Amino acid sequence: MITMALSKGRIFEETLPLLAAAGIEVTDDPEKTRKLILATNQPGIQVVLVRATDVPTYVQHGGADLGVAGKDVLLEHGGEGLYQPLDLKIARCRMSVAAREDFDYAAAVKQGSRIRVATKYTQIARQHFADKGVHVDLIKLYGSMELAPLTGLADAIVDLVSTGKTLLANRLREVEPFMDISSRLVVNQAALKLKRDRLRPLIDAIGAAVAKD
């Protein structure tokens, strides 16, 4: 059995056409079932639904043979034990610093200065500000990032931005986009050796579908 880990939402929806190009169709609708293991039209292939942040962990430890995870999640996870053969070029967005409209970000990040930043992407944020020579006090949050600058909890946030509409609605502005994000195919290295005859054609078929776009 080949097991693929996916997360609900945008990544799931944008992965489906790539799977279809490889001859795989998920026969259960995740929005209409409570099942976490979904069947496909291929008897030897199933999909498990996990949180986006858990995809690398399932693949690394063998709970899934392969999966789809955003570059942001992989950077936070560290990517240990994972083979990353393909940038699927789906679920695109960017990692950015955002702050209140009246906050002088340029002055706040002069080399040697210190800034308070709220984010759930602590590894990415720490590295970004270290590269700029800026000391950063990181405050880890799991949701409603936009509240942090508005309540004085932080000077700025580091978060994913797609359209920027949520920032505008909360009187924040994108002050420094610094990393393009898309989703990657990740494969368990042991599974690639043990199930090579089945995994390699699947990886190649998905790769061919990506190349067509």
C-alpha positions in Angstrom: 0.0 0.0 0.0 1.2 3.5 -0.9 0.0 6.1 1.6 0.0 9.9 0.7 -0.4 12.6 3.4 -2.3 15.7 2.4 -3.9 18.5 4.4 -7.4 19.8 3.8 -8.1 23.0 1.9 -6.0 24.7 -0.8 -3.2 22.2 -0.9 -5.7 19.3 -1.2 -7.7 21.0 -4.0 -4.6 22.0 -6.0 -3.0 18.6 -5.6 -6.0 16.7 -7.1 -5.3 17.7 -10.8 -1.7 16.5 -10.4 -2.9 13.2 -9.0 -5.4 12.9 -11.8 -2.7 13.3 -14.4 -1.0 10.4 -12.7 -4.2 8.3 -13.0 -5.2 8.7 -9.4 -8.6 10.0 -8.3 -9.6 10.3 -4.6 -13.0 8.7 -4.4 -14.0 10.2 -1.0 -14.8 13.9 -0.6 -13.1 15.2 2.6 -15.8 17.8 2.9 -18.5 15.2 3.1 -16.9 12.5 5.2 -15.4 12.3 8.7 -13.0 9.6 7.5 -9.3 10.5 7.8 -8.1 7.8 5.4 -9.5 8.3 1.9 -9.7 5.7 -0.8 -8.6 6.2 -4.4 -9.5 4.5 -7.7 -6.2 2.7 -7.3 -6.5 -0.2 -4.8 -2.9 0.1 -3.7 -3.0 3.9 -3.0 -4.7 5.7 -0.2 -4.7 9.3 1.1 -4.5 10.3 4.8 -5.7 13.7 6.0 -3.5 15.4 8.5 -2.8 18.9 9.7 -0.5 20.8 7.2 2.2 21.1 9.9 2.1 17.4 10.5 2.7 16.2 6.9 6.5 16.2 7.2 6.4 14.3 10.5 4.1 11.6 9.1 6.4 11.2 6.0 9.6 11.3 8.0 8.6 8.6 10.5 6.9 6.4 7.9 3.2 7.1 8.7 3.0 8.0 5.0 5.2 7.2 2.1 4.9 10.6 0.5 3.0 13.9 1.0 2.6 17.5 0.0 3.8 20.3 2.3 4.4 24.0 1.9 8.0 25.3 1.8 7.2 27.2 5.0 6.2 24.1 6.9 9.3 22.2 5.7 11.6 25.1 6.7 10.1 25.1 10.2 10.2 21.3 10.4 13.8 21.1 9.2 13.2 18.5 6.5 15.3 15.8 8.2 14.9 12.4 6.6 12.8 13.7 3.7 13.5 13.5 0.0 12.1 16.6 -1.8 12.1 15.7 -5.5 9.5 18.3 -6.8 8.4 21.8 -6.4 4.7 21.3 -7.3 4.2 25.1 -7.9 0.9 25.1 -6.1 -0.6 27.0 -3.1 1.7 29.9 -3.9 2.0 32.8 -1.6 4.9 34.7 0.1 6.4 35.1 3.6 6.3 38.7 4.6 6.9 41.1 7.5 3.8 43.2 8.2 3.3 46.1 10.6 0.8 48.9 11.5 0.4 51.5 8.9 2.0 54.2 11.2 5.0 52.0 12.2 8.4 53.2 10.9 9.7 49.7 10.0 12.8 51.0 8.1 14.0 52.8 11.2 13.1 49.9 13.5 15.3 47.4 11.6 18.6 49.3 11.3 21.5 47.0 12.0 22.0 46.4 15.7 18.5 47.4 16.6 15.9 45.2 18.4 12.4 44.5 17.4 9.5 42.4 18.8 7.9 40.1 16.2 4.9 37.8 16.6 4.8 34.7 14.3 4.2 31.0 14.2 7.2 30.7 11.9 9.9 31.2 14.5 12.7 29.5 12.7 12.1 31.4 9.5 11.7 34.7 11.3 14.8 34.2 13.4 16.9 33.5 10.4 15.5 36.4 8.4 16.3 39.0 11.1 19.7 37.4 11.9 20.7 37.9 8.2 19.8 41.6 8.6 21.8 41.9 11.8 18.7 42.8 13.7 18.0 41.4 17.2 14.6 40.0 17.5 12.3 39.0 20.4 10.0 36.4 19.0 6.5 35.8 20.4 5.0 32.6 19.1 1.3 32.7 18.2 -0.9 30.2 16.5 -3.6 32.4 15.0 -4.9 36.0 14.6 -1.4 37.3 13.9 -2.9 40.7 12.9 -4.0 41.4 16.5 -0.4 41.5 17.8 0.7 44.9 16.4 -2.8 46.3 17.0 -2.7 45.5 20.7 0.9 46.4 21.3 2.0 42.8 21.8 4.5 43.1 19.0 6.0 45.7 16.6 5.5 43.5 13.6 4.4 40.0 12.4 5.9 37.5 10.1 3.2 35.5 8.2 2.1 34.1 4.9 0.5 36.6 2.6 -1.6 35.8 -0.5 -3.8 38.7 -1.5 -3.0 41.0 1.4 -6.7 41.8 2.0 -6.7 40.6 5.6 -3.8 42.9 6.4 -5.6 45.9 4.8 -8.8 45.1 6.7 -6.8 45.3 9.9 -4.9 48.5 9.1 -1.6 46.7 8.6 0.7 46.9 5.6 3.2 44.5 4.1 6.6 46.1 4.8 9.0 43.4 3.6 8.1 40.4 1.5 11.2 38.1 1.7 10.4 34.6 0.6 8.3 33.0 -2.2 6.4 30.0 -0.9 4.9 27.0 -2.8 4.2 23.4 -2.0 6.7 20.5 -2.4 6.3 16.8 -2.9 8.1 15.0 0.0 9.0 11.3 0.1 10.2 9.0 2.9 13.7 8.0 2.0 13.3 4.4 3.3 10.1 4.0 1.3 11.8 5.3 -1.8 14.2 2.3 -1.6 11.7 -0.3 -0.5 8.9 0.7 -2.8 10.9 2.2 -5.6 9.1 0.3 -8.4 5.8 1.8 -7.3 6.9 5.3 -6.0 9.2 6.3 -8.8 6.6 6.1 -11.6 4.2 8.0 -9.4 6.8 10.8 -8.8 7.7 10.9 -12.5 4.0 11.2 -13.5 3.4 14.0 -11.1 6.6 15.7 -12.2 5.4 15.5 -15.8 2.0 17.1 -14.9 3.8 20.0 -13.1 6.1 20.5 -16.2 3.0 20.9 -18.4 1.7 23.9 -16.5 
